[in-house]
Amino acid sequence: MKRPVVSISIVALTICIAFAIAVFLPAIQPVEAGSGPKTPAQDAAQSENTHTQDGQSPAAAYCVSVGGEVDSRDPYYNTNDNESNWFALSGNRQFCKFTLKKDGSRIHVLLSTLYTEKPTLAALAYYAKVQTGSCNGNPASCYCSLLGGTDLFGGINLNGGGWVQKSDPIDTVLEACIFPDMSSIDSWGLTYHSAGIVRGKDLSKVLRYQNPYASK
């Protein structure tokens, strides 16, 4: 007479376990590596890689809407040598290029840096206008390093490197100052702006992240 009781208990236990699995298992979400909060550069890069019906990303469309031109560039090493010896690297990036009509000066800003509404190190460096220090060699490259960025390919060497657009006869090799958060504005644009000289366009009027140092 006791066996049916045991059978009923096992059946009841099985039903309880099945019910618990049905209730709680769907709530368990797999955790992927790198699934934490996105950086501003990653956040904006997602918009850069998402395309609208006309084939443009929102970041590219914004660049054009504020008077810029989208520049697609590839990283190259050894650009101080003959072009036939340039060494192409992986990692195409899109910049927004602004040209000032009255003097032809230019400034390049990475699309993701231009489009994000969050702070980036490149935007903060542009707004801060930290004065240039004393250094040897290329003053723009040196200034970029003093800000905590780099435009050097392979460290200090005679080979050179940069972001290349071979169809651009003026800025064929761009010196882009890239910061640890992967934001970027070209080194010469940052250097001139630190002295109060605007090249291409005053980025404070087009960067979606507003100047935190501006007087209110």
Backbone as ProteinMPNN parsed JSONL, in Angstrom:
{"seq_chain_A": "MKRPVVSISIVALTICIAFAIAVFLPAIQPVEAGSGPKTPAQDAAQSENTHTQDGQSPAAAYCVSVGGEVDSRDPYYNTNDNESNWFALSGNRQFCKFTLKKDGSRIHVLLSTLYTEKPTLAALAYYAKVQTGSCNGNPASCYCSLLGGTDLFGGINLNGGGWVQKSDPIDTVLEACIFPDMSSIDSWGLTYHSAGIVRGKDLSKVLRYQNPYASK", "coords_chain_A": {"N_chain_A": [[0.819, -1.217, 0.0], [2.114, 1.123, 0.353], [3.614, 1.699, -1.88], [2.191, 3.029, -4.026], [2.045, 5.573, -2.892], [4.705, 6.416, -2.918], [5.131, 6.49, -5.682], [3.344, 8.472, -6.454], [4.527, 10.634, -5.155], [6.966, 10.867, -6.509], [6.082, 11.481, -9.091], [4.83, 13.933, -8.563], [7.031, 15.435, -7.778], [8.49, 15.445, -10.161], [6.77, 16.906, -11.795], [6.882, 19.392, -10.517], [9.581, 20.103, -10.911], [9.642, 20.282, -13.71], [7.865, 22.385, -14.067], [9.265, 24.462, -12.813], [11.496, 24.688, -14.494], [10.248, 25.516, -16.848], [9.316, 28.009, -16.078], [11.532, 29.529, -15.144], [13.763, 29.119, -16.862], [13.488, 30.51, -19.434], [14.067, 33.089, -18.605], [16.724, 33.188, -18.247], [19.486, 34.599, -19.671], [21.995, 34.256, -22.154], [25.35, 35.233, -21.568], [27.523, 37.191, -23.376], [30.946, 37.591, -24.308], [32.383, 40.764, -23.86], [30.009, 42.158, -23.742], [29.335, 44.31, -22.243], [28.744, 47.787, -21.22], [28.792, 50.082, -23.947], [31.479, 51.937, -25.432], [31.754, 55.489, -26.247], [32.844, 55.639, -28.841], [32.311, 53.061, -29.88], [29.557, 53.083, -29.775], [28.879, 55.165, -31.553], [30.079, 54.15, -33.809], [28.437, 52.054, -34.458], [26.243, 53.411, -35.497], [27.531, 54.444, -37.64], [27.955, 52.226, -39.214], [25.448, 51.388, -39.815], [23.088, 51.568, -42.333], [21.058, 53.839, -44.242], [18.126, 54.093, -46.38], [19.113, 55.272, -48.694], [21.64, 54.337, -48.829], [23.555, 55.552, -47.273], [25.18, 55.877, -44.101], [23.804, 56.963, -40.936], [25.699, 58.629, -39.688], [27.352, 59.398, -41.818], [25.479, 60.715, -43.419], [24.874, 62.818, -41.72], [27.34, 64.145, -41.661], [27.504, 65.152, -44.313], [25.268, 66.791, -44.265], [26.044, 68.907, -42.658], [27.856, 70.242, -44.115], [30.143, 68.812, -44.758], [32.385, 66.375, -46.292], [32.453, 62.983, -47.062], [35.202, 60.991, -46.433], [36.867, 58.163, -47.348], [39.338, 56.182, -46.063], [42.444, 54.335, -46.024], [44.776, 52.586, -43.933], [48.285, 52.964, -44.199], [51.67, 51.878, -44.181], [55.101, 52.976, -44.243], [55.058, 55.259, -45.859], [56.818, 57.299, -46.425], [58.517, 56.461, -48.309], [58.916, 55.563, -51.824], [55.817, 55.43, -53.592], [55.268, 52.922, -54.641], [56.35, 51.251, -52.823], [54.814, 51.436, -50.579], [53.086, 50.074, -47.8], [50.202, 48.413, -47.446], [47.754, 48.292, -44.888], [45.328, 46.648, -42.73], [41.972, 47.813, -42.082], [39.976, 49.954, -42.899], [38.791, 53.319, -42.583], [36.316, 55.869, -42.09], [36.247, 59.3, -42.588], [35.102, 62.636, -41.872], [35.457, 65.289, -43.935], [36.176, 68.685, -43.875], [36.289, 71.661, -45.701], [37.61, 74.878, -45.907], [36.48, 77.501, -47.766], [37.617, 80.03, -48.284], [40.388, 79.882, -47.868], [41.15, 77.34, -48.486], [41.916, 75.538, -46.564], [41.829, 72.538, -44.545], [40.106, 70.193, -42.396], [39.966, 67.062, -40.794], [37.78, 64.761, -39.333], [37.026, 61.828, -37.575], [34.213, 59.918, -38.553], [32.66, 58.661, -36.541], [33.486, 60.075, -34.3], [32.594, 62.624, -34.871], [29.824, 62.206, -34.933], [28.859, 61.158, -32.508], [27.063, 61.816, -29.465], [28.174, 61.693, -27.066], [30.979, 62.277, -24.813], [34.268, 62.357, -26.217], [37.782, 61.623, -26.327], [39.151, 62.911, -28.373], [37.417, 65.013, -29.147], [37.312, 66.407, -26.729], [39.985, 67.183, -26.536], [40.147, 68.914, -28.686], [38.352, 70.937, -27.922], [39.55, 71.81, -25.54], [41.921, 73.116, -26.221], [44.665, 72.951, -25.503], [47.854, 74.292, -24.922], [50.634, 74.115, -27.164], [53.587, 72.182, -26.56], [57.157, 72.035, -26.102], [59.018, 70.491, -28.521], [60.794, 68.256, -30.737], [61.067, 67.731, -34.316], [58.19, 66.821, -36.317], [55.764, 69.138, -35.657], [52.955, 68.845, -35.365], [52.534, 66.098, -35.049], [53.986, 65.739, -32.718], [52.487, 67.341, -30.946], [50.103, 65.917, -30.909], [50.965, 63.613, -29.575], [51.581, 64.728, -27.078], [49.051, 65.253, -26.178], [48.135, 62.809, -25.574], [47.462, 61.12, -27.585], [48.17, 59.427, -30.732], [49.761, 59.567, -33.905], [51.523, 58.029, -35.114], [52.987, 55.408, -36.999], [54.173, 52.45, -36.133], [55.819, 53.549, -34.216], [58.43, 56.011, -33.487], [60.089, 56.594, -36.372], [61.769, 56.481, -39.595], [60.201, 55.628, -41.614], [57.482, 56.294, -41.786], [53.885, 56.769, -42.067], [50.297, 56.602, -42.453], [46.854, 57.653, -42.979], [45.456, 56.864, -45.927], [44.277, 58.257, -48.963], [44.368, 57.797, -52.125], [43.307, 59.153, -54.252], [43.181, 61.743, -53.482], [44.869, 64.585, -54.015], [45.907, 66.517, -52.331], [45.796, 65.949, -49.492], [46.959, 63.305, -49.467], [48.194, 61.449, -47.764], [47.038, 61.246, -44.642], [47.566, 62.641, -41.461], [46.285, 61.436, -38.801], [45.268, 61.998, -35.559], [44.929, 59.657, -33.213], [43.162, 58.591, -30.409], [43.145, 56.821, -27.18], [40.461, 55.943, -26.854], [39.717, 55.464, -29.378], [38.771, 57.608, -30.823], [39.135, 60.368, -33.158], [40.789, 63.186, -34.598], [42.335, 65.114, -37.124], [45.877, 65.653, -36.832], [47.097, 68.135, -37.501], [44.91, 69.831, -37.604], [44.139, 69.874, -34.911], [46.445, 71.014, -33.793], [46.677, 73.607, -34.968], [44.263, 74.666, -34.072], [44.712, 74.88, -31.355], [46.119, 77.18, -31.23], [44.273, 79.038, -31.799], [43.532, 79.127, -34.443], [41.404, 78.361, -37.028], [40.983, 75.649, -39.055], [39.551, 74.5, -42.017], [36.867, 74.04, -40.74], [35.052, 75.297, -37.952], [34.882, 73.07, -35.545], [33.36, 73.063, -33.269], [30.884, 73.84, -33.948], [29.751, 71.768, -35.246], [30.306, 69.254, -34.125], [28.502, 66.812, -32.408], [28.659, 66.338, -29.743], [28.641, 68.652, -27.271], [30.6, 71.547, -26.392], [32.15, 71.288, -23.322], [33.569, 73.137, -21.96], [32.727, 75.629, -22.565], [31.615, 78.914, -21.795], [28.762, 79.522, -19.848]], "CA_chain_A": [[0.0, 0.0, 0.0], [2.971, 2.315, 0.412], [4.232, 1.968, -3.182], [1.512, 4.112, -4.759], [2.398, 6.867, -2.308], [6.027, 6.763, -3.449], [4.965, 6.824, -7.106], [2.697, 9.793, -6.521], [5.503, 11.634, -4.724], [7.939, 11.05, -7.607], [5.369, 12.186, -10.16], [4.633, 15.317, -8.124], [8.337, 16.09, -7.816], [8.827, 15.638, -11.578], [5.941, 18.012, -12.295], [7.413, 20.635, -9.93], [10.837, 20.439, -11.598], [9.299, 20.713, -15.072], [7.25, 23.717, -13.953], [10.328, 25.423, -12.49], [12.288, 24.898, -15.714], [9.438, 26.289, -17.8], [9.152, 29.377, -15.597], [12.782, 30.262, -14.921], [14.757, 28.983, -17.916], [13.448, 31.593, -20.43], [14.587, 34.343, -18.058], [18.185, 33.141, -18.223], [20.04, 35.097, -20.925], [23.427, 33.979, -22.277], [26.214, 36.41, -21.47], [28.59, 37.142, -24.354], [32.14, 38.372, -23.986], [32.353, 42.119, -24.396], [28.631, 42.632, -23.845], [29.138, 45.38, -21.274], [28.395, 49.09, -21.781], [29.59, 50.472, -25.107], [32.176, 53.206, -25.378], [31.194, 56.419, -27.233], [33.308, 55.299, -30.186], [31.572, 51.886, -30.321], [28.171, 53.503, -29.93], [28.764, 55.922, -32.802], [30.493, 53.288, -34.918], [27.259, 51.291, -34.833], [25.477, 54.286, -36.382], [28.325, 54.612, -38.851], [27.858, 51.012, -40.007], [24.046, 51.172, -40.149], [22.827, 52.368, -43.521], [19.696, 54.247, -44.53], [17.641, 53.615, -47.668], [19.935, 55.8, -49.792], [22.962, 53.72, -48.766], [24.428, 56.281, -46.352], [24.978, 55.678, -42.673], [23.364, 58.209, -40.306], [26.861, 59.481, -39.439], [27.766, 59.962, -43.105], [24.443, 61.671, -43.824], [25.039, 64.003, -40.88], [28.546, 64.822, -42.165], [27.148, 65.897, -45.519], [24.261, 67.803, -43.933], [26.674, 70.057, -42.005], [28.833, 70.838, -45.032], [31.345, 68.009, -44.901], [32.5, 65.391, -47.361], [32.897, 61.715, -46.491], [36.49, 60.509, -46.923], [37.162, 56.785, -46.987], [40.797, 56.085, -46.076], [43.065, 53.085, -45.611], [46.059, 52.791, -43.265], [49.479, 52.499, -44.916], [52.977, 52.043, -43.537], [56.229, 53.251, -45.141], [54.628, 56.263, -46.835], [57.909, 58.22, -46.754], [59.222, 55.844, -49.428], [58.174, 55.644, -53.078], [54.473, 54.871, -53.437], [55.289, 51.498, -54.991], [56.806, 50.513, -51.642], [53.891, 51.617, -49.472], [52.597, 48.795, -47.301], [48.8, 48.566, -47.045], [47.336, 47.599, -43.675], [43.891, 46.41, -42.619], [41.218, 48.715, -41.209], [39.443, 51.163, -43.532], [38.021, 54.216, -41.721], [35.665, 56.981, -42.779], [36.387, 60.605, -41.957], [34.347, 63.751, -42.446], [36.412, 66.326, -44.327], [35.628, 70.036, -44.041], [37.203, 72.546, -46.427], [37.27, 76.302, -45.807], [36.585, 78.001, -49.13], [38.427, 81.237, -48.444], [41.829, 79.603, -47.9], [41.377, 75.961, -48.901], [42.375, 74.7, -45.449], [40.966, 71.392, -44.283], [40.206, 69.443, -41.153], [39.324, 65.752, -40.881], [37.341, 64.181, -38.055], [36.441, 60.507, -37.772], [32.75, 60.007, -38.561], [32.11, 58.282, -35.237], [33.786, 61.17, -33.372], [31.695, 63.724, -35.236], [28.403, 61.915, -34.785], [28.425, 60.778, -31.167], [26.662, 62.868, -28.533], [28.911, 61.444, -25.832], [32.333, 62.841, -24.865], [35.397, 61.564, -26.71], [39.056, 62.272, -26.024], [39.498, 63.806, -29.489], [36.588, 66.213, -29.036], [37.75, 67.143, -25.539], [41.275, 67.79, -26.871], [39.862, 70.04, -29.583], [37.723, 72.001, -27.137], [40.425, 72.297, -24.472], [42.937, 74.012, -26.82], [45.892, 72.903, -24.702], [48.95, 74.924, -25.653], [51.675, 73.197, -27.618], [54.812, 72.156, -25.77], [58.416, 72.113, -26.834], [59.453, 69.177, -28.985], [61.495, 68.242, -32.008], [60.407, 67.016, -35.411], [56.878, 67.258, -36.793], [55.064, 69.759, -34.51], [51.597, 68.324, -35.22], [52.664, 64.757, -34.493], [54.433, 65.924, -31.336], [51.358, 67.858, -30.175], [49.188, 64.788, -30.747], [51.524, 62.756, -28.517], [51.452, 65.43, -25.806], [47.646, 65.171, -25.778], [47.827, 61.431, -25.204], [47.107, 60.348, -28.771], [49.299, 59.119, -31.596], [49.543, 59.425, -35.345], [52.714, 57.323, -35.558], [52.846, 54.023, -37.419], [55.397, 51.751, -35.793], [56.672, 54.368, -33.355], [59.255, 57.029, -34.149], [60.955, 55.983, -37.378], [61.869, 57.227, -40.849], [59.34, 55.019, -42.625], [56.243, 57.05, -41.917], [52.627, 56.055, -42.253], [49.137, 57.469, -42.299], [45.576, 57.233, -43.557], [45.667, 57.205, -47.333], [43.278, 58.288, -50.033], [45.244, 58.083, -53.266], [42.637, 60.071, -55.177], [43.266, 63.095, -52.912], [46.227, 65.086, -54.285], [46.336, 67.469, -51.297], [46.052, 65.183, -48.266], [47.029, 61.891, -49.844], [48.478, 60.746, -46.509], [46.498, 62.045, -43.55], [48.056, 62.406, -40.106], [45.117, 61.433, -37.91], [45.618, 61.778, -34.163], [43.985, 58.68, -32.672], [43.236, 58.525, -28.95], [42.872, 55.481, -26.661], [39.066, 55.54, -27.024], [39.585, 55.317, -30.834], [38.273, 58.826, -31.458], [40.231, 60.943, -33.941], [40.772, 64.423, -35.389], [43.682, 65.152, -37.679], [46.871, 66.276, -35.949], [47.312, 69.546, -37.846], [43.714, 70.563, -37.196], [44.24, 70.062, -33.46], [47.574, 71.903, -33.502], [46.307, 74.977, -35.332], [43.16, 75.135, -33.226], [45.255, 75.234, -30.04], [46.605, 78.559, -31.355], [43.141, 79.882, -32.169], [43.379, 79.158, -35.903], [40.436, 77.37, -37.492], [41.222, 75.061, -40.37], [38.417, 73.751, -42.56], [35.594, 74.423, -40.113], [35.036, 75.299, -36.488], [34.18, 71.835, -35.202], [32.422, 73.278, -32.157], [29.57, 74.09, -34.541], [29.23, 70.558, -35.907], [30.392, 68.087, -33.248], [27.241, 66.652, -31.69], [28.984, 66.502, -28.335], [28.83, 70.075, -27.074], [31.797, 71.999, -25.664], [31.897, 71.371, -21.883], [34.332, 74.238, -21.393], [32.151, 76.89, -23.007], [30.983, 79.696, -20.735], [27.301, 79.451, -19.94]], "C_chain_A": [[0.844, 1.255, 0.0], [3.536, 2.693, -0.957], [3.517, 3.051, -3.983], [1.851, 5.486, -4.214], [3.731, 7.35, -2.846], [5.918, 7.198, -4.904], [4.357, 8.202, -7.263], [3.671, 10.892, -6.152], [6.504, 11.928, -5.833], [7.312, 11.828, -8.755], [5.204, 13.655, -9.812], [5.935, 16.1, -8.193], [8.745, 16.4, -9.246], [8.065, 16.812, -12.157], [6.458, 19.342, -11.775], [8.682, 21.082, -10.633], [10.557, 20.964, -13.002], [8.711, 22.113, -15.062], [8.313, 24.785, -13.687], [11.179, 25.732, -13.708], [11.542, 25.774, -16.698], [9.345, 27.751, -17.401], [10.459, 30.154, -15.623], [13.777, 30.189, -16.067], [14.687, 30.086, -18.963], [14.038, 32.896, -19.927], [16.1, 34.384, -18.047], [18.714, 33.539, -19.589], [21.512, 34.761, -20.998], [24.224, 35.277, -22.248], [27.368, 36.251, -22.431], [29.757, 37.996, -23.898], [32.035, 39.744, -24.623], [30.968, 42.703, -24.499], [28.317, 43.71, -22.83], [28.771, 46.681, -21.963], [29.338, 49.47, -22.915], [30.299, 51.792, -24.846], [31.522, 54.151, -26.367], [31.591, 56.069, -28.657], [32.557, 54.088, -30.729], [30.12, 52.238, -30.605], [27.968, 54.226, -31.25], [29.144, 55.078, -34.005], [29.321, 52.427, -35.386], [26.384, 52.101, -35.776], [26.199, 54.478, -37.705], [28.149, 53.423, -39.787], [26.421, 50.645, -40.359], [23.679, 52.11, -41.291], [21.338, 52.652, -43.703], [19.313, 53.75, -45.922], [18.496, 54.107, -48.837], [21.369, 55.273, -49.731], [23.927, 54.407, -47.822], [24.138, 55.888, -44.912], [24.463, 56.992, -42.089], [24.527, 59.171, -40.06], [27.335, 60.155, -40.721], [26.763, 61.015, -43.587], [24.563, 62.96, -43.014], [26.248, 64.821, -41.336], [28.21, 65.706, -43.36], [26.192, 67.041, -45.196], [24.859, 69.05, -43.286], [27.841, 70.611, -42.845], [30.109, 70.063, -45.236], [31.29, 67.073, -46.092], [33.074, 64.112, -46.76], [34.159, 61.245, -47.201], [36.702, 59.086, -46.446], [38.659, 56.561, -47.151], [41.274, 54.742, -45.527], [44.412, 53.363, -44.954], [47.215, 52.184, -44.083], [50.71, 52.774, -44.07], [54.028, 52.307, -44.618], [55.887, 54.295, -46.209], [55.689, 57.32, -47.138], [58.767, 57.688, -47.904], [58.411, 56.074, -50.708], [56.836, 54.926, -52.928], [54.432, 53.376, -53.739], [55.714, 50.627, -53.806], [55.92, 50.728, -50.422], [53.295, 50.26, -49.095], [51.189, 48.983, -46.746], [48.479, 47.702, -45.835], [45.818, 47.417, -43.669], [43.233, 47.49, -41.77], [40.773, 50.011, -41.84], [38.62, 51.972, -42.538], [37.445, 55.354, -42.556], [35.775, 58.248, -41.936], [35.42, 61.588, -42.608], [35.339, 64.87, -42.693], [35.687, 67.654, -44.54], [36.695, 70.912, -44.7], [36.71, 73.98, -46.324], [37.528, 76.949, -47.159], [37.563, 79.156, -49.279], [39.924, 80.975, -48.488], [42.165, 78.161, -48.279], [41.865, 75.039, -47.791], [41.343, 73.609, -45.148], [41.129, 70.898, -42.855], [39.422, 68.15, -41.332], [38.975, 65.262, -39.479], [36.692, 62.833, -38.362], [34.919, 60.603, -37.667], [32.152, 59.697, -37.197], [32.353, 59.358, -34.195], [32.862, 62.347, -33.622], [30.268, 63.451, -34.779], [27.953, 61.641, -33.349], [28.048, 62.0, -30.324], [27.357, 62.718, -27.186], [30.323, 62.024, -25.94], [33.342, 61.845, -25.441], [36.673, 62.33, -26.402], [39.463, 63.237, -27.13], [38.717, 65.11, -29.407], [37.02, 67.065, -27.846], [39.087, 67.845, -25.799], [41.078, 69.006, -27.757], [39.294, 71.213, -28.799], [38.69, 72.627, -26.125], [41.478, 73.281, -24.968], [44.184, 74.113, -25.926], [47.042, 73.461, -25.529], [50.031, 73.905, -26.01], [52.906, 73.295, -26.73], [56.029, 72.288, -26.66], [58.859, 70.704, -27.225], [60.106, 69.301, -30.352], [60.689, 67.505, -33.067], [59.087, 67.643, -35.817], [56.075, 67.838, -35.629], [53.658, 69.206, -34.287], [51.618, 66.931, -34.599], [53.076, 64.82, -33.025], [53.277, 66.38, -30.453], [50.342, 66.752, -29.902], [49.659, 63.886, -29.612], [51.383, 63.4, -27.141], [50.018, 65.368, -25.273], [47.251, 63.766, -25.341], [47.381, 60.571, -26.363], [48.359, 59.953, -29.54], [48.864, 59.101, -33.053], [50.717, 58.67, -35.97], [52.39, 55.876, -35.923], [54.169, 53.319, -37.135], [56.341, 52.553, -34.925], [57.46, 55.386, -34.146], [60.235, 56.337, -35.09], [60.953, 56.84, -38.635], [60.914, 56.706, -41.92], [58.053, 55.795, -42.869], [55.033, 56.158, -42.11], [51.467, 57.013, -42.058], [47.92, 56.864, -42.963], [45.495, 57.775, -44.972], [44.375, 57.214, -48.144], [44.037, 58.745, -51.285], [44.625, 59.042, -54.274], [42.671, 61.514, -54.683], [44.684, 63.626, -53.106], [46.768, 66.011, -53.201], [46.718, 66.734, -50.02], [46.051, 63.692, -48.598], [47.255, 61.023, -48.614], [48.061, 61.652, -45.357], [47.126, 61.65, -42.227], [46.87, 62.544, -39.149], [45.57, 61.107, -36.497], [44.549, 60.884, -33.542], [44.226, 58.512, -31.18], [42.866, 57.121, -28.459], [41.424, 55.011, -26.799], [38.702, 55.395, -28.502], [38.907, 56.495, -31.517], [39.437, 59.509, -32.176], [39.846, 62.253, -34.637], [42.184, 64.571, -35.926], [44.616, 66.05, -36.86], [47.061, 67.758, -36.24], [46.105, 70.391, -37.458], [43.725, 70.852, -35.71], [45.314, 71.088, -33.111], [47.237, 73.358, -33.815], [45.228, 75.522, -34.414], [43.65, 75.531, -31.842], [45.784, 76.661, -30.031], [45.506, 79.515, -31.799], [42.911, 80.0, -33.658], [42.462, 78.022, -36.337], [40.806, 76.921, -38.897], [39.985, 74.281, -40.794], [37.077, 74.192, -42.031], [35.77, 74.421, -38.612], [34.202, 74.102, -36.042], [33.208, 71.997, -34.039], [31.0, 73.513, -32.673], [28.957, 72.831, -35.15], [29.382, 69.286, -35.074], [29.103, 67.973, -32.442], [27.445, 66.687, -30.174], [29.375, 67.964, -28.11], [30.042, 70.38, -26.181], [31.511, 72.129, -24.161], [32.612, 72.541, -21.218], [33.744, 75.611, -21.738], [31.485, 77.597, -21.833], [29.482, 79.694, -20.942], [26.664, 80.775, -19.542]], "O_chain_A": [[0.35, 2.337, -0.317], [3.896, 3.848, -1.187], [4.176, 3.913, -4.566], [1.939, 6.454, -4.969], [3.89, 8.522, -3.188], [6.55, 8.174, -5.309], [4.793, 8.999, -8.093], [3.656, 11.965, -6.756], [6.853, 13.083, -6.076], [7.936, 12.726, -9.322], [5.411, 14.526, -10.657], [5.961, 17.26, -8.605], [9.279, 17.473, -9.528], [8.616, 17.616, -12.908], [6.473, 20.326, -12.514], [8.862, 22.265, -10.921], [11.145, 21.954, -13.436], [9.013, 22.929, -15.932], [8.269, 25.873, -14.261], [11.547, 26.883, -13.942], [12.125, 26.668, -17.312], [9.3, 28.634, -18.258], [10.497, 31.301, -16.069], [14.572, 31.114, -16.238], [15.739, 30.581, -19.368], [14.467, 33.729, -20.725], [16.705, 35.441, -17.867], [18.414, 32.871, -20.579], [22.23, 34.952, -20.017], [23.82, 36.285, -22.828], [28.124, 35.285, -22.331], [29.583, 38.992, -23.195], [31.646, 39.873, -25.784], [30.753, 43.647, -25.259], [27.147, 43.998, -22.579], [28.51, 46.688, -23.166], [30.54, 49.21, -22.848], [29.789, 52.655, -24.131], [30.798, 53.694, -27.252], [30.783, 56.185, -29.578], [32.197, 54.068, -31.906], [29.529, 51.746, -31.566], [27.016, 53.949, -31.98], [28.601, 55.26, -35.095], [29.219, 52.106, -36.57], [25.842, 51.562, -36.741], [25.575, 54.652, -38.752], [28.186, 53.579, -41.008], [26.191, 49.701, -41.115], [23.933, 53.312, -41.218], [20.482, 51.832, -43.37], [20.099, 53.059, -46.57], [18.591, 53.429, -49.86], [22.223, 55.716, -50.5], [25.021, 53.893, -47.589], [22.996, 55.602, -44.55], [24.666, 58.044, -42.695], [24.37, 60.384, -40.201], [27.68, 61.337, -40.718], [27.148, 62.067, -44.096], [24.38, 64.056, -43.544], [26.184, 66.049, -41.39], [28.593, 66.875, -43.403], [26.289, 68.124, -45.773], [24.267, 70.127, -43.35], [28.691, 71.348, -42.344], [31.063, 70.578, -45.819], [30.286, 66.991, -46.801], [34.066, 64.154, -46.032], [34.18, 61.116, -48.425], [36.714, 58.838, -45.241], [39.196, 56.727, -48.247], [40.618, 54.11, -44.7], [45.121, 54.279, -45.37], [47.131, 51.061, -44.579], [50.782, 53.765, -43.344], [53.858, 51.906, -45.769], [56.377, 54.215, -47.336], [55.484, 58.156, -48.018], [59.641, 58.393, -48.408], [57.352, 56.701, -50.676], [56.74, 53.927, -52.215], [53.637, 52.647, -53.147], [55.468, 49.421, -53.79], [56.245, 50.247, -49.337], [53.035, 49.416, -49.953], [50.998, 49.625, -45.714], [48.875, 46.539, -45.761], [45.117, 47.974, -44.513], [43.851, 48.023, -40.848], [41.154, 51.082, -41.365], [37.854, 51.416, -41.752], [38.005, 55.748, -43.579], [35.445, 58.266, -40.75], [34.981, 61.395, -43.742], [35.989, 65.346, -41.763], [34.712, 67.732, -45.288], [37.858, 70.899, -44.299], [35.549, 74.272, -46.612], [38.658, 76.949, -47.646], [38.261, 79.253, -50.288], [40.666, 81.758, -49.082], [43.339, 77.805, -48.38], [42.194, 73.882, -48.049], [40.158, 73.743, -45.453], [42.141, 71.146, -42.198], [38.353, 68.138, -41.941], [39.788, 65.346, -38.559], [35.903, 62.717, -39.3], [34.398, 61.292, -36.79], [31.24, 60.389, -36.745], [31.531, 59.547, -33.298], [32.401, 62.992, -32.681], [29.581, 64.351, -34.297], [26.791, 61.869, -33.011], [28.639, 63.071, -30.458], [27.15, 63.522, -26.277], [30.813, 62.242, -27.048], [33.269, 60.644, -25.178], [36.646, 63.55, -26.236], [40.06, 64.277, -26.851], [39.284, 66.189, -29.576], [37.086, 68.29, -27.94], [39.3, 68.967, -25.341], [41.765, 70.015, -27.597], [39.712, 72.355, -28.993], [38.647, 73.834, -25.885], [41.886, 74.178, -24.231], [44.681, 75.202, -25.639], [47.181, 73.134, -26.708], [50.302, 72.968, -25.26], [53.226, 74.365, -26.211], [55.919, 72.618, -27.841], [59.049, 69.84, -26.369], [59.982, 70.321, -31.029], [59.759, 66.76, -32.761], [58.891, 68.851, -35.677], [55.735, 67.106, -34.7], [53.21, 69.107, -33.144], [50.809, 66.625, -33.723], [52.583, 64.057, -32.196], [53.1, 65.873, -29.345], [49.79, 66.66, -28.805], [48.859, 63.445, -28.788], [51.101, 62.718, -26.155], [49.798, 65.424, -24.063], [46.163, 63.558, -24.803], [46.969, 59.427, -26.171], [49.476, 60.127, -29.053], [47.756, 58.681, -33.387], [50.888, 58.667, -37.189], [51.615, 55.209, -35.238], [55.166, 53.562, -37.814], [57.54, 52.275, -34.894], [57.201, 55.605, -35.33], [61.105, 55.586, -34.651], [60.21, 57.818, -38.722], [60.826, 57.276, -43.007], [57.597, 55.934, -44.004], [55.154, 54.946, -42.293], [51.65, 58.119, -41.55], [47.942, 55.73, -43.442], [45.469, 58.987, -45.19], [43.524, 56.332, -48.034], [44.305, 59.933, -51.467], [45.336, 59.67, -55.058], [42.233, 62.417, -55.396], [45.608, 63.168, -52.434], [47.972, 66.266, -53.157], [47.834, 66.881, -49.524], [45.244, 62.924, -48.074], [46.599, 59.997, -48.435], [48.665, 62.7, -45.13], [47.21, 60.465, -41.904], [46.511, 63.65, -38.746], [46.182, 60.066, -36.259], [43.404, 61.302, -33.368], [45.36, 58.314, -30.743], [42.334, 56.318, -29.226], [41.175, 53.807, -26.857], [37.532, 55.224, -28.845], [38.508, 56.388, -32.676], [40.596, 59.263, -31.845], [38.751, 62.402, -35.179], [43.14, 64.191, -35.25], [44.201, 67.056, -36.283], [47.176, 68.557, -35.31], [46.257, 71.536, -37.032], [43.363, 71.95, -35.287], [45.114, 71.93, -32.236], [47.494, 74.243, -32.998], [45.263, 76.688, -34.021], [43.074, 76.42, -31.215], [45.891, 77.286, -28.975], [45.777, 80.668, -32.136], [42.171, 80.878, -34.102], [42.724, 76.856, -36.041], [40.925, 77.737, -39.811], [39.439, 73.497, -40.018], [36.234, 74.669, -42.791], [36.547, 73.637, -38.067], [32.976, 74.114, -36.144], [32.328, 71.158, -33.844], [30.033, 73.398, -31.92], [27.785, 72.826, -35.526], [28.648, 68.323, -35.3], [28.661, 68.958, -31.851], [26.531, 67.019, -29.419], [30.34, 68.448, -28.701], [30.44, 69.574, -25.339], [30.718, 72.981, -23.759], [32.317, 72.9, -20.079], [34.221, 76.634, -21.247], [30.867, 76.957, -20.981], [28.992, 79.843, -22.062], [25.44, 80.901, -19.559]]}, "name": "protein", "num_of_chains": 1, "seq": "MKRPVVSISIVALTICIAFAIAVFLPAIQPVEAGSGPKTPAQDAAQSENTHTQDGQSPAAAYCVSVGGEVDSRDPYYNTNDNESNWFALSGNRQFCKFTLKKDGSRIHVLLSTLYTEKPTLAALAYYAKVQTGSCNGNPASCYCSLLGGTDLFGGINLNGGGWVQKSDPIDTVLEACIFPDMSSIDSWGLTYHSAGIVRGKDLSKVLRYQNPYASK"}
